[in-house]
Amino acid sequence: MLKVGIVGTGYAAKKRAEALSADSRVELLQVTGNTPEKVAEFCQTFAVTGVNSWQELVSQPELDLIFICTVNYTHGAIARAAIEANKHVVIEYPLSLAPQEAAAIIALAEAKNKLLHVEHIELIGGIHQTLTKYLPEIGNIVYARYTTIAPKHPAPRRWNYHRQMWGFPLSAALSRVHRLTDILGEVARVSCQSRYWDAPEAGYFTACLCNAQLRFVNGAIAEISYGKGDIFWHGYRHLEIHGDMGTISFMGEKGSLIKGKETISLPVKSRRGLFARDTAMVLDNLTTGKPLYVKPQDSLYALQVADAARRSTDSNQTVQI
């Protein structure tokens, strides 16, 4: 039986704990978080032991596997320390906010023969599964657009509204980039603009907006727009893929295939249960060797593209990859 610890007490950590508690192959033993009150509540809910810090948790000799579900800017340090302590690691994306650090962590896991799984549950979700199934219907992809707008009134003073803690928008919201690199492959160059609306408190913002154009090696062009906060008043998530034979469009969870004058509704499975599925796949890999649906190198590549967008924003120039 695998002995497990969790770093974090938020939504993702709770979903992991629910899945782990229902699986006979593991025993969830310990948790740590940013506030004693939340750790105490988590311990009471899931009957686990709280520890004072992530450093203390990853050093526990009885633990085999660490789930990292905490603030983005701490990911790299925690993952490295856990692997150095000979633990298997599952981490919510991004592995690190710095591609160089992420690459070093991947190399360390390989050298120590430890599992490093960077969660990308969007790839096993209903939208992506439907998208990949129907892609052949639209021929050669020429253009893609992925837009996410998330209003928030009032904008919170939480870590995901803090520049350093959350990171550059496309690195923090890495799934937007990864979904496109998964279906379109290598990126040749990136051009990006971004803007923040700063809060009175140092480091925090009340809104952000980021728009990037990606030119892929195969000739396709894609745009990613991501915005959140109190300057927005209408929220939506729209993904559309245009091919030379048709278009696939997802507005929220509703999918359509458009060919000529015909519009066909596409079935999309619910997002419910994705953390449980991902957790079960991790345990299958550790207990039976069954391959996982994503490699850490794939997440690293998406992170490198996102970081190229950051460099494009900083330099006001197109960045070649």
KELUMTOR-395342 format. One record per residue (C-alpha): residue number from 0; z, x, y; residue in one letter. Coordinates in steps of 0.1 Angstrom, whole numbers. Layout:
<atoms>
atom i: NUM | pz: Z | px: X | py: Y | aa: A $
...
</atoms>
This chain:
<atoms>
atom i: 0 | pz: 0 | px: 0 | py: 0 | aa: M $
atom i: 1 | pz: -10 | px: 14 | py: 34 | aa: L $
atom i: 2 | pz: 17 | px: 17 | py: 60 | aa: K $
atom i: 3 | pz: 5 | px: 6 | py: 95 | aa: V $
atom i: 4 | pz: 16 | px: 9 | py: 131 | aa: G $
atom i: 5 | pz: 2 | px: -7 | py: 162 | aa: I $
atom i: 6 | pz: 0 | px: 7 | py: 198 | aa: V $
atom i: 7 | pz: -1 | px: -23 | py: 221 | aa: G $
atom i: 8 | pz: 13 | px: -58 | py: 223 | aa: T $
atom i: 9 | pz: -15 | px: -78 | py: 239 | aa: G $
atom i: 10 | pz: -42 | px: -102 | py: 226 | aa: Y $
atom i: 11 | pz: -60 | px: -77 | py: 204 | aa: A $
atom i: 12 | pz: -28 | px: -63 | py: 190 | aa: A $
atom i: 13 | pz: -16 | px: -98 | py: 180 | aa: K $
atom i: 14 | pz: -49 | px: -106 | py: 163 | aa: K $
atom i: 15 | pz: -46 | px: -73 | py: 144 | aa: R $
atom i: 16 | pz: -10 | px: -81 | py: 134 | aa: A $
atom i: 17 | pz: -20 | px: -116 | py: 122 | aa: E $
atom i: 18 | pz: -47 | px: -101 | py: 100 | aa: A $
atom i: 19 | pz: -25 | px: -73 | py: 87 | aa: L $
atom i: 20 | pz: 4 | px: -97 | py: 79 | aa: S $
atom i: 21 | pz: -19 | px: -118 | py: 57 | aa: A $
atom i: 22 | pz: -33 | px: -89 | py: 37 | aa: D $
atom i: 23 | pz: -14 | px: -76 | py: 6 | aa: S $
atom i: 24 | pz: -30 | px: -42 | py: 8 | aa: R $
atom i: 25 | pz: -10 | px: -32 | py: 39 | aa: V $
atom i: 26 | pz: 25 | px: -33 | py: 53 | aa: E $
atom i: 27 | pz: 29 | px: -35 | py: 91 | aa: L $
atom i: 28 | pz: 60 | px: -15 | py: 100 | aa: L $
atom i: 29 | pz: 61 | px: -5 | py: 136 | aa: Q $
atom i: 30 | pz: 48 | px: -13 | py: 171 | aa: V $
atom i: 31 | pz: 51 | px: 2 | py: 206 | aa: T $
atom i: 32 | pz: 40 | px: -11 | py: 240 | aa: G $
atom i: 33 | pz: 42 | px: -7 | py: 277 | aa: N $
atom i: 34 | pz: 73 | px: -29 | py: 283 | aa: T $
atom i: 35 | pz: 104 | px: -33 | py: 262 | aa: P $
atom i: 36 | pz: 104 | px: -71 | py: 266 | aa: E $
atom i: 37 | pz: 69 | px: -75 | py: 251 | aa: K $
atom i: 38 | pz: 77 | px: -51 | py: 223 | aa: V $
atom i: 39 | pz: 109 | px: -71 | py: 215 | aa: A $
atom i: 40 | pz: 89 | px: -104 | py: 215 | aa: E $
atom i: 41 | pz: 62 | px: -88 | py: 192 | aa: F $
atom i: 42 | pz: 88 | px: -75 | py: 168 | aa: C $
atom i: 43 | pz: 104 | px: -109 | py: 166 | aa: Q $
atom i: 44 | pz: 70 | px: -127 | py: 160 | aa: T $
atom i: 45 | pz: 58 | px: -102 | py: 133 | aa: F $
atom i: 46 | pz: 90 | px: -89 | py: 118 | aa: A $
atom i: 47 | pz: 83 | px: -53 | py: 126 | aa: V $
atom i: 48 | pz: 103 | px: -24 | py: 142 | aa: T $
atom i: 49 | pz: 98 | px: -14 | py: 178 | aa: G $
atom i: 50 | pz: 96 | px: 23 | py: 188 | aa: V $
atom i: 51 | pz: 100 | px: 37 | py: 223 | aa: N $
atom i: 52 | pz: 66 | px: 54 | py: 228 | aa: S $
atom i: 53 | pz: 32 | px: 59 | py: 213 | aa: W $
atom i: 54 | pz: 40 | px: 96 | py: 208 | aa: Q $
atom i: 55 | pz: 70 | px: 86 | py: 187 | aa: E $
atom i: 56 | pz: 49 | px: 60 | py: 167 | aa: L $
atom i: 57 | pz: 20 | px: 83 | py: 158 | aa: V $
atom i: 58 | pz: 45 | px: 110 | py: 146 | aa: S $
atom i: 59 | pz: 62 | px: 87 | py: 120 | aa: Q $
atom i: 60 | pz: 56 | px: 104 | py: 86 | aa: P $
atom i: 61 | pz: 55 | px: 72 | py: 67 | aa: E $
atom i: 62 | pz: 26 | px: 57 | py: 86 | aa: L $
atom i: 63 | pz: -10 | px: 60 | py: 72 | aa: D $
atom i: 64 | pz: -30 | px: 40 | py: 97 | aa: L $
atom i: 65 | pz: -27 | px: 34 | py: 134 | aa: I $
atom i: 66 | pz: -43 | px: 6 | py: 154 | aa: F $
atom i: 67 | pz: -48 | px: 14 | py: 191 | aa: I $
atom i: 68 | pz: -49 | px: -18 | py: 212 | aa: C $
atom i: 69 | pz: -37 | px: -6 | py: 246 | aa: T $
atom i: 70 | pz: -48 | px: 5 | py: 281 | aa: V $
atom i: 71 | pz: -83 | px: 21 | py: 282 | aa: N $
atom i: 72 | pz: -74 | px: 53 | py: 299 | aa: Y $
atom i: 73 | pz: -48 | px: 62 | py: 272 | aa: T $
atom i: 74 | pz: -72 | px: 57 | py: 243 | aa: H $
atom i: 75 | pz: -84 | px: 93 | py: 239 | aa: G $
atom i: 76 | pz: -50 | px: 109 | py: 240 | aa: A $
atom i: 77 | pz: -35 | px: 85 | py: 215 | aa: I $
atom i: 78 | pz: -64 | px: 87 | py: 191 | aa: A $
atom i: 79 | pz: -64 | px: 125 | py: 192 | aa: R $
atom i: 80 | pz: -26 | px: 127 | py: 186 | aa: A $
atom i: 81 | pz: -28 | px: 102 | py: 157 | aa: A $
atom i: 82 | pz: -56 | px: 121 | py: 139 | aa: I $
atom i: 83 | pz: -38 | px: 154 | py: 145 | aa: E $
atom i: 84 | pz: -8 | px: 137 | py: 128 | aa: A $
atom i: 85 | pz: -30 | px: 130 | py: 98 | aa: N $
atom i: 86 | pz: -33 | px: 92 | py: 104 | aa: K $
atom i: 87 | pz: -64 | px: 70 | py: 100 | aa: H $
atom i: 88 | pz: -73 | px: 54 | py: 133 | aa: V $
atom i: 89 | pz: -87 | px: 20 | py: 144 | aa: V $
atom i: 90 | pz: -93 | px: 17 | py: 181 | aa: I $
atom i: 91 | pz: -107 | px: -9 | py: 204 | aa: E $
atom i: 92 | pz: -136 | px: 4 | py: 225 | aa: Y $
atom i: 93 | pz: -139 | px: 26 | py: 243 | aa: P $
atom i: 94 | pz: -127 | px: 56 | py: 222 | aa: L $
atom i: 95 | pz: -123 | px: 74 | py: 255 | aa: S $
atom i: 96 | pz: -135 | px: 70 | py: 291 | aa: L $
atom i: 97 | pz: -149 | px: 105 | py: 289 | aa: A $
atom i: 98 | pz: -179 | px: 110 | py: 264 | aa: P $
atom i: 99 | pz: -169 | px: 147 | py: 259 | aa: Q $
atom i: 100 | pz: -134 | px: 138 | py: 248 | aa: E $
atom i: 101 | pz: -148 | px: 110 | py: 225 | aa: A $
atom i: 102 | pz: -172 | px: 135 | py: 209 | aa: A $
atom i: 103 | pz: -143 | px: 160 | py: 203 | aa: A $
atom i: 104 | pz: -121 | px: 132 | py: 187 | aa: I $
atom i: 105 | pz: -150 | px: 122 | py: 164 | aa: I $
atom i: 106 | pz: -154 | px: 159 | py: 153 | aa: A $
atom i: 107 | pz: -116 | px: 162 | py: 147 | aa: L $
atom i: 108 | pz: -116 | px: 131 | py: 125 | aa: A $
atom i: 109 | pz: -145 | px: 145 | py: 105 | aa: E $
atom i: 110 | pz: -128 | px: 178 | py: 101 | aa: A $
atom i: 111 | pz: -95 | px: 162 | py: 89 | aa: K $
atom i: 112 | pz: -113 | px: 137 | py: 67 | aa: N $
atom i: 113 | pz: -97 | px: 108 | py: 85 | aa: K $
atom i: 114 | pz: -111 | px: 73 | py: 92 | aa: L $
atom i: 115 | pz: -120 | px: 68 | py: 128 | aa: L $
atom i: 116 | pz: -132 | px: 32 | py: 134 | aa: H $
atom i: 117 | pz: -142 | px: 22 | py: 170 | aa: V $
atom i: 118 | pz: -142 | px: -16 | py: 170 | aa: E $
atom i: 119 | pz: -174 | px: -34 | py: 181 | aa: H $
atom i: 120 | pz: -169 | px: -69 | py: 168 | aa: I $
atom i: 121 | pz: -198 | px: -82 | py: 189 | aa: E $
atom i: 122 | pz: -221 | px: -66 | py: 163 | aa: L $
atom i: 123 | pz: -206 | px: -89 | py: 135 | aa: I $
atom i: 124 | pz: -204 | px: -119 | py: 158 | aa: G $
atom i: 125 | pz: -226 | px: -150 | py: 156 | aa: G $
atom i: 126 | pz: -248 | px: -141 | py: 187 | aa: I $
atom i: 127 | pz: -257 | px: -106 | py: 175 | aa: H $
atom i: 128 | pz: -263 | px: -117 | py: 139 | aa: Q $
atom i: 129 | pz: -286 | px: -146 | py: 150 | aa: T $
atom i: 130 | pz: -303 | px: -122 | py: 175 | aa: L $
atom i: 131 | pz: -312 | px: -96 | py: 149 | aa: T $
atom i: 132 | pz: -323 | px: -123 | py: 124 | aa: K $
atom i: 133 | pz: -348 | px: -138 | py: 148 | aa: Y $
atom i: 134 | pz: -360 | px: -107 | py: 166 | aa: L $
atom i: 135 | pz: -392 | px: -104 | py: 144 | aa: P $
atom i: 136 | pz: -402 | px: -138 | py: 157 | aa: E $
atom i: 137 | pz: -408 | px: -124 | py: 193 | aa: I $
atom i: 138 | pz: -428 | px: -93 | py: 185 | aa: G $
atom i: 139 | pz: -424 | px: -61 | py: 205 | aa: N $
atom i: 140 | pz: -395 | px: -63 | py: 230 | aa: I $
atom i: 141 | pz: -406 | px: -56 | py: 265 | aa: V $
atom i: 142 | pz: -376 | px: -68 | py: 286 | aa: Y $
atom i: 143 | pz: -340 | px: -77 | py: 282 | aa: A $
atom i: 144 | pz: -314 | px: -90 | py: 306 | aa: R $
atom i: 145 | pz: -276 | px: -93 | py: 299 | aa: Y $
atom i: 146 | pz: -254 | px: -108 | py: 326 | aa: T $
atom i: 147 | pz: -217 | px: -115 | py: 325 | aa: T $
atom i: 148 | pz: -199 | px: -130 | py: 355 | aa: I $
atom i: 149 | pz: -162 | px: -138 | py: 352 | aa: A $
atom i: 150 | pz: -144 | px: -153 | py: 382 | aa: P $
atom i: 151 | pz: -107 | px: -148 | py: 385 | aa: K $
atom i: 152 | pz: -85 | px: -165 | py: 412 | aa: H $
atom i: 153 | pz: -63 | px: -149 | py: 421 | aa: P $
atom i: 154 | pz: -73 | px: -115 | py: 408 | aa: A $
atom i: 155 | pz: -44 | px: -101 | py: 388 | aa: P $
atom i: 156 | pz: -26 | px: -68 | py: 393 | aa: R $
atom i: 157 | pz: -31 | px: -57 | py: 357 | aa: R $
atom i: 158 | pz: -44 | px: -26 | py: 341 | aa: W $
atom i: 159 | pz: -79 | px: -41 | py: 337 | aa: N $
atom i: 160 | pz: -81 | px: -45 | py: 375 | aa: Y $
atom i: 161 | pz: -72 | px: -9 | py: 381 | aa: H $
atom i: 162 | pz: -99 | px: 17 | py: 385 | aa: R $
atom i: 163 | pz: -83 | px: 45 | py: 366 | aa: Q $
atom i: 164 | pz: -66 | px: 25 | py: 339 | aa: M $
atom i: 165 | pz: -97 | px: 3 | py: 332 | aa: W $
atom i: 166 | pz: -125 | px: 28 | py: 339 | aa: G $
atom i: 167 | pz: -161 | px: 24 | py: 350 | aa: F $
atom i: 168 | pz: -172 | px: -12 | py: 344 | aa: P $
atom i: 169 | pz: -199 | px: -4 | py: 318 | aa: L $
atom i: 170 | pz: -176 | px: 20 | py: 299 | aa: S $
atom i: 171 | pz: -148 | px: -5 | py: 299 | aa: A $
atom i: 172 | pz: -171 | px: -33 | py: 289 | aa: A $
atom i: 173 | pz: -190 | px: -11 | py: 265 | aa: L $
atom i: 174 | pz: -202 | px: -39 | py: 242 | aa: S $
atom i: 175 | pz: -228 | px: -48 | py: 268 | aa: R $
atom i: 176 | pz: -245 | px: -14 | py: 265 | aa: V $
atom i: 177 | pz: -239 | px: -12 | py: 227 | aa: H $
atom i: 178 | pz: -255 | px: -45 | py: 220 | aa: R $
atom i: 179 | pz: -287 | px: -33 | py: 236 | aa: L $
atom i: 180 | pz: -288 | px: 2 | py: 222 | aa: T $
atom i: 181 | pz: -282 | px: -13 | py: 187 | aa: D $
atom i: 182 | pz: -315 | px: -33 | py: 190 | aa: I $
atom i: 183 | pz: -335 | px: -11 | py: 213 | aa: L $
atom i: 184 | pz: -325 | px: 24 | py: 203 | aa: G $
atom i: 185 | pz: -326 | px: 54 | py: 225 | aa: E $
atom i: 186 | pz: -324 | px: 53 | py: 263 | aa: V $
atom i: 187 | pz: -347 | px: 76 | py: 283 | aa: A $
atom i: 188 | pz: -332 | px: 70 | py: 318 | aa: R $
atom i: 189 | pz: -306 | px: 49 | py: 337 | aa: V $
atom i: 190 | pz: -304 | px: 37 | py: 373 | aa: S $
atom i: 191 | pz: -272 | px: 19 | py: 384 | aa: C $
atom i: 192 | pz: -254 | px: 5 | py: 414 | aa: Q $
atom i: 193 | pz: -218 | px: -7 | py: 415 | aa: S $
atom i: 194 | pz: -193 | px: -20 | py: 440 | aa: R $
atom i: 195 | pz: -155 | px: -26 | py: 441 | aa: Y $
atom i: 196 | pz: -135 | px: -49 | py: 464 | aa: W $
atom i: 197 | pz: -102 | px: -31 | py: 467 | aa: D $
atom i: 198 | pz: -68 | px: -47 | py: 466 | aa: A $
atom i: 199 | pz: -40 | px: -37 | py: 491 | aa: P $
atom i: 200 | pz: -22 | px: -19 | py: 463 | aa: E $
atom i: 201 | pz: -35 | px: 16 | py: 457 | aa: A $
atom i: 202 | pz: -59 | px: 19 | py: 427 | aa: G $
atom i: 203 | pz: -63 | px: -19 | py: 421 | aa: Y $
atom i: 204 | pz: -93 | px: -40 | py: 429 | aa: F $
atom i: 205 | pz: -98 | px: -77 | py: 433 | aa: T $
atom i: 206 | pz: -134 | px: -77 | py: 421 | aa: A $
atom i: 207 | pz: -162 | px: -55 | py: 409 | aa: C $
atom i: 208 | pz: -199 | px: -57 | py: 404 | aa: L $
atom i: 209 | pz: -221 | px: -34 | py: 384 | aa: C $
atom i: 210 | pz: -259 | px: -36 | py: 378 | aa: N $
atom i: 211 | pz: -278 | px: -11 | py: 357 | aa: A $
atom i: 212 | pz: -314 | px: -7 | py: 347 | aa: Q $
atom i: 213 | pz: -321 | px: 10 | py: 314 | aa: L $
atom i: 214 | pz: -356 | px: 24 | py: 304 | aa: R $
atom i: 215 | pz: -357 | px: 29 | py: 266 | aa: F $
atom i: 216 | pz: -378 | px: 55 | py: 248 | aa: V $
atom i: 217 | pz: -399 | px: 27 | py: 232 | aa: N $
atom i: 218 | pz: -409 | px: 15 | py: 267 | aa: G $
atom i: 219 | pz: -386 | px: -16 | py: 269 | aa: A $
atom i: 220 | pz: -367 | px: -22 | py: 301 | aa: I $
atom i: 221 | pz: -333 | px: -38 | py: 302 | aa: A $
atom i: 222 | pz: -309 | px: -49 | py: 329 | aa: E $
atom i: 223 | pz: -271 | px: -52 | py: 325 | aa: I $
atom i: 224 | pz: -251 | px: -70 | py: 352 | aa: S $
atom i: 225 | pz: -213 | px: -72 | py: 349 | aa: Y $
atom i: 226 | pz: -190 | px: -87 | py: 375 | aa: G $
atom i: 227 | pz: -155 | px: -101 | py: 376 | aa: K $
atom i: 228 | pz: -128 | px: -111 | py: 401 | aa: G $
atom i: 229 | pz: -122 | px: -133 | py: 431 | aa: D $
atom i: 230 | pz: -155 | px: -130 | py: 449 | aa: I $
atom i: 231 | pz: -172 | px: -150 | py: 421 | aa: F $
atom i: 232 | pz: -169 | px: -188 | py: 418 | aa: W $
atom i: 233 | pz: -192 | px: -196 | py: 389 | aa: H $
atom i: 234 | pz: -188 | px: -179 | py: 356 | aa: G $
atom i: 235 | pz: -214 | px: -174 | py: 329 | aa: Y $
atom i: 236 | pz: -227 | px: -151 | py: 301 | aa: R $
atom i: 237 | pz: -265 | px: -149 | py: 296 | aa: H $
atom i: 238 | pz: -284 | px: -127 | py: 272 | aa: L $
atom i: 239 | pz: -322 | px: -130 | py: 270 | aa: E $
atom i: 240 | pz: -347 | px: -108 | py: 251 | aa: I $
atom i: 241 | pz: -384 | px: -111 | py: 259 | aa: H $
atom i: 242 | pz: -410 | px: -100 | py: 234 | aa: G $
atom i: 243 | pz: -448 | px: -102 | py: 236 | aa: D $
atom i: 244 | pz: -447 | px: -132 | py: 212 | aa: M $
atom i: 245 | pz: -417 | px: -151 | py: 225 | aa: G $
atom i: 246 | pz: -382 | px: -151 | py: 240 | aa: T $
atom i: 247 | pz: -347 | px: -154 | py: 226 | aa: I $
atom i: 248 | pz: -321 | px: -167 | py: 250 | aa: S $
atom i: 249 | pz: -283 | px: -171 | py: 247 | aa: F $
atom i: 250 | pz: -264 | px: -190 | py: 274 | aa: M $
atom i: 251 | pz: -228 | px: -186 | py: 263 | aa: G $
atom i: 252 | pz: -228 | px: -194 | py: 226 | aa: E $
atom i: 253 | pz: -259 | px: -216 | py: 227 | aa: K $
atom i: 254 | pz: -291 | px: -199 | py: 214 | aa: G $
atom i: 255 | pz: -328 | px: -207 | py: 218 | aa: S $
atom i: 256 | pz: -361 | px: -193 | py: 205 | aa: L $
atom i: 257 | pz: -390 | px: -200 | py: 229 | aa: I $
atom i: 258 | pz: -425 | px: -196 | py: 216 | aa: K $
atom i: 259 | pz: -453 | px: -211 | py: 237 | aa: G $
atom i: 260 | pz: -444 | px: -247 | py: 246 | aa: K $
atom i: 261 | pz: -418 | px: -249 | py: 218 | aa: E $
atom i: 262 | pz: -381 | px: -243 | py: 222 | aa: T $
atom i: 263 | pz: -361 | px: -241 | py: 190 | aa: I $
atom i: 264 | pz: -323 | px: -243 | py: 189 | aa: S $
atom i: 265 | pz: -308 | px: -213 | py: 171 | aa: L $
atom i: 266 | pz: -276 | px: -216 | py: 150 | aa: P $
atom i: 267 | pz: -248 | px: -194 | py: 162 | aa: V $
atom i: 268 | pz: -216 | px: -190 | py: 142 | aa: K $
atom i: 269 | pz: -182 | px: -192 | py: 160 | aa: S $
atom i: 270 | pz: -165 | px: -162 | py: 174 | aa: R $
atom i: 271 | pz: -133 | px: -172 | py: 157 | aa: R $
atom i: 272 | pz: -119 | px: -147 | py: 132 | aa: G $
atom i: 273 | pz: -138 | px: -116 | py: 142 | aa: L $
atom i: 274 | pz: -107 | px: -94 | py: 145 | aa: F $
atom i: 275 | pz: -96 | px: -105 | py: 110 | aa: A $
atom i: 276 | pz: -131 | px: -97 | py: 96 | aa: R $
atom i: 277 | pz: -131 | px: -63 | py: 113 | aa: D $
atom i: 278 | pz: -96 | px: -56 | py: 99 | aa: T $
atom i: 279 | pz: -106 | px: -66 | py: 64 | aa: A $
atom i: 280 | pz: -136 | px: -44 | py: 66 | aa: M $
atom i: 281 | pz: -114 | px: -14 | py: 76 | aa: V $
atom i: 282 | pz: -91 | px: -20 | py: 46 | aa: L $
atom i: 283 | pz: -121 | px: -24 | py: 23 | aa: D $
atom i: 284 | pz: -133 | px: 10 | py: 35 | aa: N $
atom i: 285 | pz: -100 | px: 27 | py: 30 | aa: L $
atom i: 286 | pz: -93 | px: 11 | py: -4 | aa: T $
atom i: 287 | pz: -127 | px: 9 | py: -20 | aa: T $
atom i: 288 | pz: -150 | px: 32 | py: 1 | aa: G $
atom i: 289 | pz: -172 | px: 3 | py: 13 | aa: K $
atom i: 290 | pz: -192 | px: 14 | py: 44 | aa: P $
atom i: 291 | pz: -183 | px: -1 | py: 78 | aa: L $
atom i: 292 | pz: -208 | px: -19 | py: 100 | aa: Y $
atom i: 293 | pz: -207 | px: 6 | py: 128 | aa: V $
atom i: 294 | pz: -202 | px: 44 | py: 130 | aa: K $
atom i: 295 | pz: -182 | px: 61 | py: 158 | aa: P $
atom i: 296 | pz: -213 | px: 81 | py: 167 | aa: Q $
atom i: 297 | pz: -230 | px: 48 | py: 176 | aa: D $
atom i: 298 | pz: -202 | px: 39 | py: 200 | aa: S $
atom i: 299 | pz: -203 | px: 74 | py: 214 | aa: L $
atom i: 300 | pz: -240 | px: 70 | py: 222 | aa: Y $
atom i: 301 | pz: -234 | px: 37 | py: 240 | aa: A $
atom i: 302 | pz: -205 | px: 55 | py: 259 | aa: L $
atom i: 303 | pz: -229 | px: 83 | py: 269 | aa: Q $
atom i: 304 | pz: -254 | px: 57 | py: 283 | aa: V $
atom i: 305 | pz: -226 | px: 40 | py: 302 | aa: A $
atom i: 306 | pz: -214 | px: 73 | py: 316 | aa: D $
atom i: 307 | pz: -250 | px: 80 | py: 327 | aa: A $
atom i: 308 | pz: -248 | px: 47 | py: 347 | aa: A $
atom i: 309 | pz: -216 | px: 60 | py: 363 | aa: R $
atom i: 310 | pz: -232 | px: 92 | py: 373 | aa: R $
atom i: 311 | pz: -262 | px: 73 | py: 387 | aa: S $
atom i: 312 | pz: -239 | px: 53 | py: 408 | aa: T $
atom i: 313 | pz: -221 | px: 83 | py: 421 | aa: D $
atom i: 314 | pz: -253 | px: 103 | py: 429 | aa: S $
atom i: 315 | pz: -275 | px: 73 | py: 439 | aa: N $
atom i: 316 | pz: -301 | px: 88 | py: 417 | aa: Q $
atom i: 317 | pz: -318 | px: 79 | py: 383 | aa: T $
atom i: 318 | pz: -302 | px: 98 | py: 355 | aa: V $
atom i: 319 | pz: -323 | px: 112 | py: 326 | aa: Q $
atom i: 320 | pz: -306 | px: 110 | py: 291 | aa: I $
</atoms>
